[in-house]
Amino acid sequence: MFGIKKILSLAVVVIVAGFLFIWFGVFNVSASDKHWAITNTFLELVRNRSISARAETLKVPNLADTARIKRGAANYDAMCTQCHLAPGVNSSELYEGLNPKPPVLYKDANFASKPNETFWVIKNGIKMTGMPGWGHNNSDQQIWDMIALVSALDNMTVEQYQKLVASGKHTHKGDSHAHEQSNHDESKAGHHSDTSGDHHSTSEEKTVSDHDKTPHTH
């Protein structure tokens, strides 16, 4: 009986101490303040086991397919480089401001060796890390295409990467044909431009020119 009372008393002390720890803001949630080592270890364990348990049954398609890699390049460049960088993109404002730092995918072969887990992370995101879930506006195929690109990044030169990006275009779930139609319509419209079209073009060029005069500062 005495043992149970002692355990209950200890539990109450822990709960009260935890409440005071939170209430007085002892823990610093600032992104510029690194986690404690034990916090990092705990969070990484929880993250890795959670991802592994949910991704182990995913079937990985052929990631060496050249067409798949090309399709994934433009989407990766548009959606991932600000955080995860790329050949020729060695840093960014967003990357430098995040804590913990996002993995640099083209330098970390671990992500290429576990494509099923990488797929799950890209599709679903990870809570409270800055990693969004891209599954809401990207199909499974589009996500696998990006993973094919990630798997091919090892030892890829800047020129090779830029060539791949230029060979494709950024798309969203279900709208790749719409982009193609839009580009086709714009091309047709260009063949039938009139004076008003020229005036509109001049107006747009002036807007862009004015915008370029305003420098981005820090």
VENNOR-V303490 format. One record per residue. N is the residue number from 0. OMEGA is omega in degrees with one decimal (none if undefined). D_FIRST is the distance of its C-alpha to the first C-alpha in Angstrom with 1 decimal. Layout:
N & OMEGA & D_FIRST
N & OMEGA & D_FIRST
This chain:
0 & 179.9 & 0.0
1 & -179.9 & 3.8
2 & 179.8 & 5.3
3 & 179.0 & 5.3
4 & -179.2 & 6.5
5 & 178.7 & 8.7
6 & 178.8 & 10.1
7 & 178.9 & 10.9
8 & 178.9 & 12.5
9 & 179.1 & 14.4
10 & 179.0 & 15.6
11 & 179.3 & 16.9
12 & -179.6 & 18.7
13 & -179.6 & 20.3
14 & 179.6 & 21.4
15 & 179.5 & 22.9
16 & 177.9 & 24.5
17 & 178.6 & 25.9
18 & 179.9 & 27.3
19 & 178.2 & 29.0
20 & 179.6 & 30.4
21 & -173.7 & 32.0
22 & -177.8 & 33.1
23 & 174.0 & 34.9
24 & -178.8 & 36.6
25 & -178.5 & 35.6
26 & -178.5 & 36.3
27 & -178.3 & 40.1
28 & -179.2 & 41.3
29 & 178.1 & 44.9
30 & 179.1 & 46.7
31 & 179.4 & 48.3
32 & -175.8 & 45.1
33 & 175.1 & 43.8
34 & 169.4 & 40.2
35 & -178.9 & 38.0
36 & -179.5 & 38.3
37 & 177.4 & 34.7
38 & 176.9 & 35.3
39 & -178.7 & 38.5
40 & -178.6 & 36.9
41 & -178.2 & 34.1
42 & 178.8 & 36.7
43 & 177.8 & 39.2
44 & 179.0 & 36.6
45 & -179.4 & 35.6
46 & -175.7 & 39.3
47 & -179.5 & 40.6
48 & 179.1 & 38.2
49 & -179.2 & 38.7
50 & -178.0 & 42.4
51 & -178.5 & 42.5
52 & -176.5 & 40.5
53 & -174.7 & 42.9
54 & -171.6 & 46.2
55 & -178.1 & 46.1
56 & -179.1 & 47.9
57 & 178.4 & 50.7
58 & -176.8 & 54.2
59 & 177.2 & 56.2
60 & 178.0 & 59.9
61 & -177.0 & 62.8
62 & 179.5 & 62.3
63 & -179.9 & 65.4
64 & -176.6 & 67.6
65 & -179.5 & 70.0
66 & 178.7 & 70.3
67 & 179.4 & 66.6
68 & 178.7 & 66.4
69 & 179.9 & 69.3
70 & -176.9 & 67.7
71 & -172.8 & 64.4
72 & -177.0 & 66.1
73 & 178.5 & 67.1
74 & 177.8 & 63.7
75 & -177.9 & 61.9
76 & -177.5 & 64.3
77 & -170.0 & 63.8
78 & -167.5 & 60.0
79 & -170.5 & 58.5
80 & -179.3 & 60.6
81 & 179.4 & 59.4
82 & -170.6 & 55.9
83 & 174.5 & 56.4
84 & -176.1 & 60.0
85 & 175.5 & 62.7
86 & -177.0 & 65.7
87 & 176.7 & 67.6
88 & -171.5 & 64.7
89 & 178.0 & 62.9
90 & 176.3 & 61.1
91 & 178.0 & 60.8
92 & -178.9 & 59.6
93 & 179.3 & 56.7
94 & -177.1 & 55.6
95 & -176.6 & 55.7
96 & -176.9 & 53.6
97 & 176.6 & 50.7
98 & 4.5 & 47.5
99 & -179.8 & 46.5
100 & 175.6 & 50.1
101 & 177.7 & 51.0
102 & 176.4 & 51.9
103 & -167.1 & 55.7
104 & -177.6 & 56.3
105 & 176.9 & 59.7
106 & -175.8 & 58.4
107 & -177.6 & 55.1
108 & -178.4 & 55.9
109 & -178.1 & 52.3
110 & 176.3 & 52.9
111 & -178.4 & 56.0
112 & 178.6 & 54.0
113 & -175.1 & 51.4
114 & 178.9 & 53.6
115 & 179.0 & 51.2
116 & 177.4 & 48.5
117 & 177.1 & 51.1
118 & -177.3 & 52.3
119 & -178.8 & 48.8
120 & -179.5 & 48.4
121 & -177.5 & 51.9
122 & -171.6 & 51.5
123 & -176.9 & 48.0
124 & 178.3 & 47.6
125 & -177.4 & 44.4
126 & 170.7 & 42.3
127 & 177.8 & 42.6
128 & -173.1 & 44.9
129 & 179.1 & 48.4
130 & -178.6 & 49.0
131 & 172.8 & 50.3
132 & -175.2 & 50.4
133 & -176.5 & 54.1
134 & -177.4 & 53.7
135 & 179.4 & 54.6
136 & 175.1 & 58.2
137 & 179.4 & 58.7
138 & 176.9 & 59.1
139 & -179.9 & 57.4
140 & -179.9 & 60.8
141 & 178.4 & 61.3
142 & 176.6 & 57.9
143 & 177.5 & 58.8
144 & 178.7 & 62.1
145 & 179.1 & 60.5
146 & 174.7 & 58.3
147 & 177.1 & 61.5
148 & 179.3 & 62.9
149 & -179.2 & 59.8
150 & -178.8 & 60.1
151 & -174.0 & 63.7
152 & -175.6 & 63.2
153 & -179.9 & 62.7
154 & 178.0 & 65.9
155 & 179.6 & 67.6
156 & 177.9 & 70.1
157 & -178.9 & 70.5
158 & 179.2 & 73.8
159 & -179.7 & 72.3
160 & -178.8 & 69.4
161 & 178.0 & 71.7
162 & 178.2 & 74.1
163 & -179.4 & 71.3
164 & -178.4 & 70.2
165 & -176.8 & 73.8
166 & -178.5 & 74.3
167 & 178.4 & 71.8
168 & -179.5 & 70.5
169 & -178.5 & 67.2
170 & 174.8 & 66.2
171 & -178.0 & 63.5
172 & 172.8 & 62.2
173 & -174.9 & 65.2
174 & -179.5 & 67.6
175 & 178.4 & 69.4
176 & 178.4 & 72.3
177 & 177.6 & 72.4
178 & -179.8 & 72.7
179 & 179.6 & 75.6
180 & -180.0 & 77.3
181 & 179.1 & 76.9
182 & 179.1 & 78.5
183 & -179.9 & 81.2
184 & 179.9 & 81.9
185 & 178.7 & 82.1
186 & 178.3 & 84.5
187 & -178.2 & 86.7
188 & -179.8 & 86.6
189 & 179.9 & 87.8
190 & -177.0 & 90.9
191 & -178.6 & 91.8
192 & 178.0 & 91.2
193 & -177.9 & 93.5
194 & -179.3 & 94.1
195 & 177.9 & 91.0
196 & 179.1 & 89.0
197 & 178.7 & 90.5
198 & 179.4 & 89.8
199 & 179.8 & 86.1
200 & -179.7 & 85.9
201 & 179.4 & 87.4
202 & 179.6 & 84.9
203 & 179.9 & 82.0
204 & 178.7 & 83.4
205 & 179.4 & 83.8
206 & 178.7 & 80.2
207 & -179.5 & 79.0
208 & 179.5 & 81.4
209 & -179.3 & 80.1
210 & -178.9 & 76.5
211 & -178.5 & 77.3
212 & -178.9 & 78.7
213 & -174.7 & 75.2
214 & 175.0 & 73.3
215 & -175.4 & 69.6
216 & 178.4 & 68.3
217 & none & 65.0
